[in-house]
Amino acid sequence: MPRQRRPEVTPSGLQGFKYFRLILPLLDRLQHIGTERDRAGNRQLFYDEYLALLLLYFFNPVLTSLRALQQATDIDKVQKLLGVRRCSLGSLSEATGVFSAEPLREILRELASQAVPLEHGHDADALRGLTAVDGTLLHALPRMAWALWVNDQHRAAKLHLHFEVFKSAPVAARVTPAAGSEPDQLRHMLESDRLYVVDRGYMDYQLFLDILDAGSSFVARIKENAALTAAEERSLPDAARAAGVVRDAVVVRLGTDHHKDVADRPLRLVIVRRRKLDGTPEELWLLTDRLEMPAELVALAYRYRWLIELFFRWFKCILGCRHLLAQDANGVAIQVYVALIASLLITLWTGSKPNKRTWEMIQFYLQGWATLEELERHLAQQRSKQAAKKKATA
């Protein structure tokens, strides 16, 4: 059966660009990157132009490949409103070897700093700075030798993400081969004034102390057979029991007597009993340095970790970052960072969590199916819902 041809990219399929113009000034600073070897002054594709095209790729379903992006640069409207020039497929392919992904991490951080808390109330105040940390795989082709994972036929990159829960915002990210160490990446990305929440894959006693030395706190799930020495058993109030807490103890030693004690301060073990989705019971052993935090809030902090899993689903299934446009490590990192920036833009435009309905509405607008007024009405409705939610929780 012959392969079905993709529809051509036409001006009628690419309509509105108002919201892209809001990000373009932020990209201007990157224009000089990659021009060092252009002594003849004949470069046709600059870094800021390449990033604008990638943003367009994520928001417009008409653009499904690098070739479609190249075709879009032939359209006069795209050239005028995005400030790009016609470029060849070779120039787009070459871009990942010319432009560095690292400056995008700073733009991501800058945009994340503009995000405001979307959740308010006692829990949000008590858990201020709650940041879920986890990694997700981006499956790669066997020929992408740098993407070390299982074997030569199973390659993958890994996105290491820090996700601020109450802002619903990715605040820091790094892309490595899938075989990279998650605890080591967290150690390199630590910031102050955060409450990191992590799963068992980050169980590393020295990492926990590194978090404290960086001026932050943690809630970490550890293995149920972890060796600990408890010095004090705390009573459980009704609120803690209602949250499933079955034990609350002060810990003075991590590890057995045969190992070096890395704990240089008292910590705390909170054990929560719950049922899995299939109905089977399980216990969560949660280690934290927050000695005064109510036990039910420690349990709640770990429950909020699930939001980063939902974000990964959005990132790969809705935003479409499972399909990689590049095969080299730098190119994959550029695509991932631009996708995170695209997600942040939705949060900043709407003042609410990115969702499929808003993403679809932006797509309708860019394809000419919805007017600018209809898009702005939708965004205003999202902001109104968020304002009403804030008022209800105030």
N, C-alpha and C positions, 0 to 999 in steps of 0.2 A: 504494500500500500504506500503510495507516495506521501512524503512528509508534507503536512499542511503548512502553507506559507503564512508567516506572520503578517498582520495588516500593516500597511505602510503608515508611518507617522506623518500626519498632515496638520496644517495650521488649525483646522477646526477641532482637532483633538487636544490642542494645547491652548487654553484660553487665558486664565487669569494668573497674574504673577505678583499681585500686590504684596502678599505676605513674604514672598521670597526677597523682595527688595528690602525688607526690614533686617534681613540677615547679611545682605551683601556688604554693608560697611564693616561688619565684624570680620569679614573675610579679606578685606582690602590689604590688611597688614601682611598677608601671606603671599602677595603677588610676586615679591622678589625671590621667594624660595625656589631653588632649582634653576635659576637663571645664570648662575656663576659661569657655566661653560658656554653660554650663548654670547660669544664674543662678536659674532656677526650681527647680532640684534635682529634676527629673523624668526625668533620663537613665536608661534601662532597660538599656543595654548598655555595659559598661565595657571598657577595653582588655584587662585580664587575662582577662575572660570571652571576649572575641573570640578571643584567642590560644589559650585552652583548647579552644575549638570547632575552630579550625584544626588543632591537634594531633590531635584526634579524627578529623578529616577524613582526615589522612594515614595513620592507623593502621587505619581501618575501611573496608573496601570497600563497605559499605552506603551510605556517604555519598559521593556522586559529584558533587555540585553545591552551589551556595549555597542553593538551595531545600531540598535534603535537610538541610543544616545547620539551616535555620530550622525544619524539621519536627522535628528532634531536640530543639530547645529546648522543644517541647510535652511531652516525656516527663519524668515526675516524677523518674525515677532520674537522668537527665542533670542536671536542675536541682539535685538534692540533692548528688550526688557531684562535679560540676564547679563548683558554686556559681554557676550561671548562672540567669537568669530567661527566661521566654518572650519572644522578641523577634520583630519583624516582618521580612519580607524587605527592606523599605526600610531598616531599621536596619542590617542586615548589609551592604547595598550602600553605605550612607552611611559605614560605619566607615572605609573606606580614605581618605576625605576628612577624617576627624576625628583619627585616630590616626597618629602619626609612626612611620615604620619605623626611624629612627636608633637608638632605645634598644635595639632587638633586636640590633644589632651588638655592643653591650657584653655582653648576656646570652650571645651566641654565644661571645664571647671568654672570658667567665667559665667557661662549661661546658668549653670547649676546654682551659683551664688545669687542669681536673680530670682530663683524660685522661692516662693513663700510657703509656709506650712498650709496644707489643705485640710488638716485635721486639728481640732481644738478641743479643749476640755482637760479634765484632770489627768487622764491617761497620757495625753500628748505632752502635757507639761512635765509629768513625772518621768517620762521616757524621752525627753528632749535630746535630739541628736542621734536617735536610734537609727543605726545604719546596718542593713543586712548585707552580708558578704557571701558571695558564692561564685562558682564558675559554671559555664555551660559550653558544650562542644559544638563546633561548627564543622561538619563533615567535609573532608577535602578529597581531592582526586589522588589516586595512587602515585601519579607522577610529581605530586607536591612533596618532594623528599624532606623538606624542612619541617613539615607538619608531623613530627614524630608522635606515634600513638601505639597501636597494638603491633602492627607489622607492616610490611611493604604494601599490602593491599588494603590496609585500614589506616588511613591518615586522617588527622583532624587538627584544627586549631582550637584554642580555648580562650574564651572571653572571661577574664577575671573582673568582676563588677562590684562596686560599692554603691548601694542603693539606699538613699535616705528615705525612710519609710513614710514619715508624715508630710514630706514634700512630694512624694511619688516621683522622685527625680534620681537618675543616675548621676553620681557626683564624681566618680573616678573610675577609670577602666584601664586595662592593659590586655594586650593580645599576645599569646605565646603558643608554642606547640602544645598539643594536648597532654604530652607527657610531663609538662612543667609542674612544679610543686605549688599547690595552692597556698599552704602556709608561708612559703618563702615569698610569694607574690604579695600576700597581705603584709608581711613584715616590711617589704620595700615601699608599700603604699600607705603606711600608717599616718594618721593625722591626729591632732589634739582635739579635745572637747567632743569626742564621739562616744557613743555607746554601741560597740560592735556586737552583733548577734551572729553566731556562726554555728554550723552543724558539726557532726563528728569528724568530717574530713579535715578539720582544722585543729584537731586535738594535738596540741604541742604545748607542754607546760612552759617552756621557755618563751614561746610566742605570746602566751598570756601575760607574762611579765614584761615583754617588749611593749605590749599594748599599754600597760600601766606606765611604763617609763616614758612613753610618748605623750602622756597626759590624757589618756582616754580610759574608758572602762569596757567591760565585756560581759556578755552572757553567752556561754559556750556549752553546747551539748557534748558530754563526754561519754565514754564507754561505760556500760553498766558494771563491768568488773574492774573499773579503775581503782588503783590502790590509793587510799586516802586515810589520813588520821584526823578524826573529829575530836574537838576539844569541848564542844558544847552543843547539846541538843536543845532546840528552841521549841516553844509551844506553838501550836497552830491555831490561829483565830478562825472563826467561822468563814470569813471571806476566803482565806487560803484553802480551807477544806472544800469549799464550794468550787474552787478553781482546780481541784484535783490534786492539790499538794498533800503528800503523805509524809514528807520529812523535810526539816529545815535545820541544818547543822553548820556550825562554824568549823572550818578546816584549818589546821595549823601545819600540816605536812602533806606534800604531794609525792606519791611514790612509796615504795616499801623501805624498810630499814636498811636494805642492802644497796640502795641507790642514794645519790646525792639529793638532798632536799632543796629543790629550786625555789620553793615558796619563801619569800623573805618578808611576808606579811600575812595576816589572817585573811582567808577567803571564805567562801560560803557554798555549800551544796544544797540545792533545792531539788527534791525528787517529785516529779509530777506523774500521776497515773492517769492514763487515758485509753481510749479504744481507737484502733485504726479504722480505716474506711471499711475493711472487711469484717469488722466486729471483734477482732482479736485484741486482747489487752496488751499494753506495753507500758514501760516506765521510761521517762525522760530524766536523765541525770544532768542537771544544769549547774555549772560552776560559774560563779560571778564574784566580783570584788565589791559589789554594792551590798554592804552589810546592813544598811538601814532601810533599804527598799522593801516594802511589803512583799511577802512571798508570792502573792497572787499577781503582782506586777512583774516579777521575774518570769513567771509562767507566761504572762501575756506578751512580754517582750519576745520570747521565743516563738510564740504563735504568730507574731507579726513577720517573722522570717519568711513565712510562706509567700509574702507579697513579692519577693524577688523571683520566686518560681513563676508567679503569674506574669511578671514583667518579661521573663525569658520567653514565655509562650507568646506574648504580644510581639516581642522583638523578632522572633523567628517565623511565627505562623501568620501574623497579621501584617507587620511591617515588611516581612519578606526577606529577612537577612539570612535565610538558609541557602539561598542561591548566591554563590560567590562570583563576583565579576573579575577578580584577579586570582592569579595562582602563586604569586610571591608573597612572602610574609608581610612586607610593607604595604602592598596593595590591599591585602585582606584587612590589615589594621586600619587603613584609611577608610575602607567601606564600613567597617564596624563603628568607628568613631563618628562618621557622618550619619549613620543610622541612629546612634544615640543622640546626636544633636537634633535630628529630625524629631525624635520622640520628645526631647526637651522643649522644642519649639511649640509643639501642640500643648504641652502643659502651660507654657508661658502665655500663649495666645488665649487659652480658654480659662486658665485659673483652676483647672480640674485635672483629674487623672486622664491620661490618654486612653481613648476608647475607640472601638471599631466604628461607632456611628460618626464621631467627629472626623476620623480618618477618611471614611467614605464620603463625608460631606465636602472635605477639602478636595478629594479626588473628583467629585462631581463638578466642583467649581473650576478645577483646572482643565476639565474636559469640555466645559461650556454647557453642561447640563443644569447647573445651578448658577444663579447670578451672584454677584458680590453681595448684594443686599440680603439674599437668602443665606449665604454663608455667615455673614455677620450677625444675622438674626439667630442662627443656630449657636454661634459662639456666645452671644449675649445671653441666651437661654442657659447655656452651661455655666456661665459666670453667675447668673441669678440663682441657679440651684446651689452653687457652692456658697454664695453669700447667705442664702437661707439656712444652709446647714451650719455655717459658722454661728449665725444668730441663735439657732436652736441649742447649740452646745455651749454658748457663752455663759 
